Amino acid sequence: MTPAAPRLTFLIYSPYPRYSGGRENWLSNLSGVLSRLGVPVTIVSRASNRKPFYPAVEGVDVVLLGSVRYFDEAFFWINRLTLGLARLIDMLIIYPLTAALWLAREKPDVLVCMNSVPEGLAARIAGRPFFVSVRGDVPYEMRPRWLLERPMRALERRVLRRAIHVLANGFDTQARLKTEGIDSSVVPNGVDLDRFRTAAADGPGAEALLDAAKGRPVISVVGTMRPIKGTDEAITCAGELKATGADFMMALVGKGEEARYRGAVHAADLDDVVAVIGEMKDVPGVLRRTDVFLALSGGSGMSMAVLEAMAAGLAIVAVDSPTYRQLITHDVNGLLAVVPPDIALACRRLLRDPDLRRRLGEAAARSAEGYGWDRVAKTLLAELGAYAPVTVPAPTA
C-alpha cells in the first residue's frame, strides 16, 4: 500500500479567507493547485467576523483559532486608542501562545509559517519543526511605532535561524535576508494567467471604474491603501499629472484607510482626477478597463499586483527599486522611474503613446507566463521536499 502523502499545514496570522492581501492570494491559489496534485492541505488562521473574501477551495481544510481580534472593527478602534499597543500585545503574546497550543496538540506533518513573526514565533514556542515563508520586511514596517525595528529584527533573526529552511517570495527579499546572515530559496508569487487574460463581461469593478473615468484614460493603483504601499506617492503623482494638463483619471483600488485618503485627495484639490474606489473582488475587471498601471510600493517582496497587471497585458510604471526590478526591465516590459515628477512624466508618456502602451503590455504578458501557479506549486514542493517528506502522490491506475 502506498503511504499517504504528508499533510502540508500553513499557519497565517491574518483571518484567511476573510482578508484580501498578497499572502492570502498566494494561499488561495496555491492551496488549490496543491490539492489538485493530491497533497493534503490545511490552512490555520484566526477567526474573524469579517465577510469572506476568497472562496472556499475544494479539498483544503481551514482551521480557525480563537482570537481577541474576532470583532474586527472594535479591535481597530481599540488599537488606535492604544496607539498600536493592542495589536503588538496580540502579535507577540496572545496569538503566538494560542497558535502554539494548537501546534503542540495537533503536531502537523509539514508546517509552513507565513511569516517569521508572529507565525514562526508560535512554532518555535510549540517546539515544532517549521519552514518560514518571508513575504515582507516586518521589522521595517513596524519601525514608526514604539521604536520596534531593532528588537523586531533581532527577534526575526532568532526565529529564522531555528527554521528548517527559509522561503523568500522575491529576490529582493532573499538579498535582504542574506545581509542578515539568513540563507533562503525563492518561491515566488504567482498569477492565474487565464483569469487575467479572459475578456469577460464587465463586472462591478469595471463598472465602477467606467463610471468614475467618464471616458478619460485610466491609471490604476491596486493594493492596500497605506503609506508603505505608496498611496501618498500616487496622490502626489496625480497632482503632478494634473499640473501638466494631462487628461486622465486615477483609481485607488484596495482595502485600507479609505477615509484618510479621500480626505487627502480632497485637500489636494484632486477630486476631479482621483477616485478612491476601495476594496473589490473584480480586479480582472478593473485591469481590463485600465490604460496604465502604477506601482509605487515601498515594501519588499515580489509584487502580486504587478504580476496580475502584467498578465492582463498592461503597460506599467513602477518606482525604480529592487522590488520591481525583479519583474520589470525598463522600456522593455514597463517603465521604471525614481521621483514623483519622473513617475508622472512616465505616466504622461504612456497616456499619449498607445503604441508604446501596446508594446510594453505585450512584453509584460509574455514575462508573466513564467509565474503560473502550477509552476510556483512545483517550486514550493521541490524546496520543501529537499528538507521534509513532501511528495506528490502517484496517480491511481
C-alpha positions as CSV (number, residue, x, y, z in Angstrom):
1,M,0.0,0.0,0.0
2,T,1.3,3.4,-0.9
3,P,1.7,5.6,2.2
4,A,-0.5,8.7,2.3
5,A,1.2,12.0,1.4
6,P,2.1,14.1,4.4
7,R,-0.3,16.9,5.2
8,L,1.0,20.4,4.4
9,T,-0.1,22.9,7.0
10,F,0.1,26.7,6.5
11,L,0.0,28.9,9.6
12,I,-1.2,32.5,8.9
13,Y,-1.9,35.3,11.3
14,S,-4.4,37.2,9.2
15,P,-8.1,36.0,9.1
16,Y,-7.9,33.9,5.9
17,P,-10.1,33.6,3.8
18,R,-11.7,36.8,5.1
19,Y,-8.8,39.2,4.4
20,S,-7.6,40.3,1.0
21,G,-3.8,40.5,0.7
22,G,-0.8,39.1,-1.1
23,R,-0.1,36.2,1.2
24,E,-3.9,35.3,1.3
25,N,-4.0,35.5,-2.6
26,W,-0.9,33.2,-2.6
27,L,-2.5,30.7,-0.2
28,S,-5.9,30.7,-2.0
29,N,-4.4,29.9,-5.4
30,L,-1.5,27.7,-4.4
31,S,-3.6,25.5,-2.0
32,G,-6.0,24.8,-4.8
33,V,-3.2,23.6,-7.1
34,L,-1.6,21.5,-4.3
35,S,-5.0,19.9,-3.6
36,R,-5.4,19.0,-7.2
37,L,-2.0,17.4,-7.2
38,G,-3.1,15.2,-4.3
39,V,-1.3,17.0,-1.5
40,P,-3.5,17.3,1.6
41,V,-3.6,20.9,2.8
42,T,-4.7,22.6,6.0
43,I,-4.7,26.4,6.5
44,V,-4.7,27.5,10.1
45,S,-5.9,31.1,10.5
46,R,-7.6,33.2,13.2
47,A,-11.3,33.7,13.5
48,S,-12.9,37.0,12.5
49,N,-16.3,38.5,11.9
50,R,-15.1,39.9,8.5
51,K,-17.0,38.8,5.5
52,P,-15.2,36.1,3.4
53,F,-13.2,37.5,0.6
54,Y,-11.7,34.4,-1.0
55,P,-14.0,31.4,-1.9
56,A,-13.6,28.0,-0.3
57,V,-11.1,25.8,-2.0
58,E,-12.1,22.3,-2.7
59,G,-10.0,19.7,-0.7
60,V,-8.4,22.4,1.5
61,D,-9.2,22.3,5.3
62,V,-9.4,25.7,7.1
63,V,-8.9,25.7,10.9
64,L,-9.9,28.9,12.7
65,L,-8.3,29.8,16.0
66,G,-10.0,31.9,18.7
67,S,-8.8,35.5,18.6
68,V,-9.1,38.7,20.6
69,R,-9.4,40.3,17.1
70,Y,-12.6,38.4,16.2
71,F,-14.6,41.7,16.2
72,D,-12.6,43.4,13.6
73,E,-14.0,46.9,13.7
74,A,-14.0,47.1,17.5
75,F,-10.3,45.9,17.7
76,F,-9.4,48.5,15.1
77,W,-10.6,51.3,17.4
78,I,-9.1,49.8,20.5
79,N,-5.8,49.5,18.7
80,R,-6.0,53.2,17.6
81,L,-6.8,54.3,21.1
82,T,-3.8,52.4,22.5
83,L,-1.5,53.7,19.7
84,G,-0.9,50.3,18.3
85,L,-0.2,48.6,21.7
86,A,-3.2,46.2,21.4
87,R,-2.0,44.8,18.1
88,L,1.5,44.5,19.5
89,I,0.4,42.5,22.5
90,D,-1.7,40.2,20.3
91,M,1.2,39.7,17.8
92,L,3.9,39.0,20.4
93,I,2.0,37.3,23.2
94,I,-1.7,36.3,22.7
95,Y,-1.6,34.9,19.2
96,P,1.8,33.1,19.5
97,L,0.6,31.3,22.6
98,T,-2.8,30.4,21.1
99,A,-1.3,29.1,17.9
100,A,1.5,27.3,19.8
101,L,-1.1,25.4,21.8
102,W,-2.8,24.2,18.6
103,L,0.5,23.2,17.1
104,A,1.7,21.3,20.2
105,R,-1.6,19.4,20.2
106,E,-2.0,18.7,16.5
107,K,1.7,18.2,15.6
108,P,1.3,18.9,11.8
109,D,3.4,16.8,9.4
110,V,5.0,19.7,7.5
111,L,4.4,23.2,8.7
112,V,4.9,26.4,6.7
113,C,4.7,29.7,8.7
114,M,3.6,32.6,6.5
115,N,6.0,35.0,8.2
116,S,8.7,35.0,10.9
117,V,6.6,36.9,13.4
118,P,4.1,36.0,14.8
119,E,3.7,32.7,13.0
120,G,7.2,31.4,13.2
121,L,7.4,32.6,16.8
122,A,4.4,30.4,17.6
123,A,6.0,27.4,16.0
124,R,9.2,28.0,18.0
125,I,7.3,28.3,21.3
126,A,5.5,25.0,20.4
127,G,8.8,23.3,19.7
128,R,7.6,22.1,16.2
129,P,9.8,22.0,13.2
130,F,8.8,24.6,10.7
131,F,9.6,26.4,7.4
132,V,9.1,30.1,7.1
133,S,7.8,32.0,4.0
134,V,9.2,35.5,4.4
135,R,6.9,37.8,2.4
136,G,8.0,41.3,3.5
137,D,10.2,43.2,5.9
138,V,8.0,43.1,9.1
139,P,10.6,44.9,11.3
140,Y,10.8,47.8,8.8
141,E,7.0,48.1,8.6
142,M,6.8,48.4,12.4
143,R,9.5,51.0,12.8
144,P,7.3,54.1,13.2
145,R,5.7,52.8,16.4
146,W,7.3,52.0,19.8
147,L,10.8,52.1,18.3
148,L,10.4,48.4,17.4
149,E,12.5,47.9,14.3
150,R,15.7,46.9,16.0
151,P,14.2,44.4,18.6
152,M,11.9,43.0,16.0
153,R,14.7,42.5,13.6
154,A,16.6,40.6,16.3
155,L,13.5,38.5,17.1
156,E,13.1,37.7,13.3
157,R,16.7,36.5,13.1
158,R,16.3,34.3,16.1
159,V,13.1,32.7,14.6
160,L,14.6,32.3,11.1
161,R,17.7,30.6,12.4
162,R,15.6,28.0,14.0
163,A,13.6,27.2,10.9
164,I,14.2,24.1,8.8
165,H,14.6,26.4,5.8
166,V,13.5,29.9,4.8
167,L,11.5,30.6,1.6
168,A,11.7,34.2,0.2
169,N,8.9,35.4,-2.0
170,G,11.3,37.5,-4.1
171,F,14.9,38.0,-5.0
172,D,14.9,41.4,-3.2
173,T,13.7,39.6,0.0
174,Q,16.3,37.0,-0.5
175,A,19.0,39.6,-0.8
176,R,17.8,41.4,2.3
177,L,17.8,38.2,4.3
178,K,21.4,37.4,3.1
179,T,22.6,40.7,4.6
180,E,21.3,39.4,7.9
181,G,23.1,36.1,7.6
182,I,19.9,34.1,6.6
183,D,20.1,31.8,3.6
184,S,16.9,31.3,1.7
185,S,15.4,30.0,-1.5
186,V,13.0,31.9,-3.7
187,V,9.4,30.6,-4.1
188,P,7.8,33.5,-6.0
189,N,4.3,34.9,-6.1
190,G,2.2,33.7,-9.0
191,V,-0.7,34.6,-11.1
192,D,-3.8,33.0,-12.6
193,L,-3.0,33.6,-16.3
194,D,-6.4,32.6,-17.6
195,R,-8.3,34.7,-15.2
196,F,-6.5,37.9,-16.1
197,R,-6.4,37.3,-19.8
198,T,-10.1,36.4,-20.3
199,A,-12.1,39.1,-21.9
200,A,-15.2,38.5,-19.7
201,A,-18.2,40.8,-19.4
202,D,-17.8,43.8,-17.2
203,G,-18.3,43.2,-13.5
204,P,-18.9,45.6,-10.7
205,G,-15.3,46.6,-10.6
206,A,-15.1,47.6,-14.2
207,E,-18.5,49.4,-14.0
208,A,-17.3,51.5,-11.0
209,L,-14.2,52.4,-12.9
210,L,-16.0,53.4,-16.1
211,D,-18.4,55.5,-14.1
212,A,-15.6,57.3,-12.4
213,A,-13.5,57.7,-15.6
214,K,-16.2,59.3,-17.7
215,G,-14.4,58.4,-20.9
216,R,-10.9,59.5,-19.7
217,P,-7.8,57.2,-19.8
218,V,-7.4,55.3,-16.5
219,I,-4.4,55.0,-14.3
220,S,-5.0,52.2,-11.7
221,V,-3.2,51.8,-8.4
222,V,-4.2,48.4,-6.8
223,G,-3.2,47.5,-3.3
224,T,-3.8,48.2,0.3
225,M,-4.1,51.9,0.9
226,R,-1.4,52.9,3.4
227,P,1.9,54.8,3.3
228,I,4.2,51.9,2.8
229,K,2.2,50.8,-0.3
230,G,2.9,54.2,-2.0
231,T,-0.6,55.6,-1.8
232,D,0.6,59.0,-0.8
233,E,3.1,59.0,-3.7
234,A,0.3,58.0,-6.1
235,I,-1.7,61.1,-5.0
236,T,1.4,63.2,-5.4
237,C,1.8,61.8,-8.9
238,A,-1.8,62.6,-9.7
239,G,-1.1,66.2,-8.7
240,E,1.9,66.4,-10.9
241,L,0.0,65.0,-13.8
242,K,-2.9,67.4,-13.3
243,A,-0.5,70.3,-13.3
244,T,0.7,69.3,-16.8
245,G,-2.8,69.4,-18.1
246,A,-3.0,65.6,-18.7
247,D,-6.4,64.0,-19.4
248,F,-6.7,61.1,-17.0
249,M,-8.5,59.5,-14.0
250,M,-6.5,57.7,-11.3
251,A,-8.3,54.9,-9.5
252,L,-7.1,53.8,-6.0
253,V,-8.4,50.3,-5.6
254,G,-7.9,48.2,-2.4
255,K,-8.7,48.0,1.3
256,G,-7.1,50.2,3.8
257,E,-7.5,53.8,5.0
258,E,-10.2,54.9,2.5
259,A,-11.5,57.8,4.6
260,R,-8.0,59.2,5.2
261,Y,-7.1,59.1,1.5
262,R,-10.4,60.6,0.4
263,G,-9.6,63.5,2.7
264,A,-6.1,63.7,1.3
265,V,-7.4,63.8,-2.3
266,H,-9.9,66.5,-1.4
267,A,-7.3,68.6,0.5
268,A,-5.0,68.4,-2.6
269,D,-7.9,69.5,-4.9
270,L,-7.8,66.3,-6.9
271,D,-11.4,65.1,-6.5
272,D,-11.8,65.6,-10.3
273,V,-8.9,63.3,-11.2
274,V,-8.6,60.7,-8.4
275,A,-11.3,58.2,-7.4
276,V,-10.9,56.3,-4.2
277,I,-12.8,53.1,-5.2
278,G,-11.8,50.8,-2.3
279,E,-11.7,47.1,-1.9
280,M,-13.3,44.8,-4.5
281,K,-13.0,41.3,-5.8
282,D,-13.3,42.2,-9.5
283,V,-9.6,43.1,-10.0
284,P,-9.5,41.5,-13.5
285,G,-12.4,43.7,-14.5
286,V,-10.6,46.8,-13.2
287,L,-7.4,45.9,-15.1
288,R,-9.4,45.3,-18.3
289,R,-10.5,48.9,-18.2
290,T,-7.1,50.3,-17.2
291,D,-4.7,52.1,-19.6
292,V,-1.7,52.5,-17.3
293,F,-0.9,50.6,-14.1
294,L,1.0,52.5,-11.4
295,A,3.2,50.6,-8.8
296,L,4.8,52.6,-6.1
297,S,5.1,50.4,-3.0
298,G,8.0,51.0,-0.6
299,G,7.7,47.4,0.7
300,S,9.6,44.4,-0.3
301,G,8.9,41.0,-2.0
302,M,7.6,40.2,-5.4
303,S,4.5,42.2,-6.2
304,M,1.3,40.2,-6.7
305,A,-0.4,43.3,-8.0
306,V,2.2,43.9,-10.7
307,L,2.2,40.2,-11.7
308,E,-1.6,40.5,-12.3
309,A,-1.2,43.7,-14.3
310,M,1.5,42.0,-16.4
311,A,-0.7,39.0,-17.0
312,A,-3.5,41.4,-18.1
313,G,-1.1,42.9,-20.7
314,L,-0.9,46.4,-19.2
315,A,1.8,49.0,-19.5
316,I,3.3,49.5,-16.1
317,V,5.0,52.5,-14.5
318,A,6.8,51.5,-11.3
319,V,9.2,53.1,-8.9
320,D,12.8,52.0,-9.7
321,S,13.6,49.7,-6.8
322,P,14.7,46.1,-6.3
323,T,11.1,45.1,-5.6
324,Y,10.1,46.0,-9.1
325,R,13.4,45.5,-11.0
326,Q,13.0,41.7,-10.5
327,L,9.9,41.8,-12.7
328,I,10.3,44.9,-14.9
329,T,13.1,45.8,-17.3
330,H,12.9,49.5,-18.2
331,D,11.5,50.2,-21.6
332,V,11.2,46.5,-22.3
333,N,8.1,45.3,-20.4
334,G,7.4,48.5,-18.4
335,L,8.9,51.9,-17.3
336,L,10.9,52.5,-14.1
337,A,11.2,56.0,-12.6
338,V,12.6,57.3,-9.3
339,V,11.0,60.6,-8.1
340,P,7.3,61.8,-8.4
341,P,8.0,64.2,-11.3
342,D,9.7,61.4,-13.3
343,I,6.9,59.0,-12.4
344,A,4.3,61.5,-13.6
345,L,6.2,62.1,-16.8
346,A,6.4,58.3,-17.5
347,C,2.6,58.1,-17.0
348,R,2.0,61.0,-19.3
349,R,4.3,59.4,-21.9
350,L,2.2,56.3,-21.9
351,L,-1.1,58.1,-21.9
352,R,0.0,59.9,-25.1
353,D,1.5,56.9,-26.9
354,P,-0.9,53.9,-27.4
355,D,1.8,52.1,-29.5
356,L,4.2,52.2,-26.6
357,R,1.5,51.0,-24.2
358,R,0.7,48.1,-26.5
359,R,4.4,47.1,-26.9
360,L,5.2,47.2,-23.2
361,G,1.9,45.4,-22.4
362,E,2.5,42.6,-24.8
363,A,6.1,42.1,-23.4
364,A,4.7,42.2,-19.8
365,A,2.2,39.5,-20.7
366,R,5.0,37.3,-22.0
367,S,7.0,37.8,-18.9
368,A,4.1,36.8,-16.7
369,E,3.9,33.4,-18.3
370,G,6.8,32.3,-16.1
371,Y,4.7,32.7,-13.0
372,G,1.7,30.4,-13.4
373,W,0.5,28.8,-10.2
374,D,1.3,25.3,-11.4
375,R,5.0,26.3,-11.7
376,V,5.0,28.0,-8.4
377,A,3.5,24.9,-6.7
378,K,6.1,22.7,-8.1
379,T,8.9,25.1,-7.0
380,L,7.4,25.0,-3.4
381,L,7.2,21.2,-3.3
382,A,10.7,20.9,-4.6
383,E,12.0,23.2,-1.9
384,L,10.1,21.6,0.9
385,G,10.9,18.1,-0.4
386,A,14.6,18.8,-0.1
387,Y,14.2,19.0,3.7
388,A,11.0,17.1,4.5
389,P,9.0,14.2,3.2
390,V,6.7,16.2,0.9
391,T,5.8,14.4,-2.3
392,V,3.1,14.4,-4.9
393,P,1.2,11.1,-4.8
394,A,1.4,9.0,-7.9
395,P,-2.0,8.9,-9.8
396,T,-4.0,5.8,-9.2
397,A,-4.5,3.4,-12.1
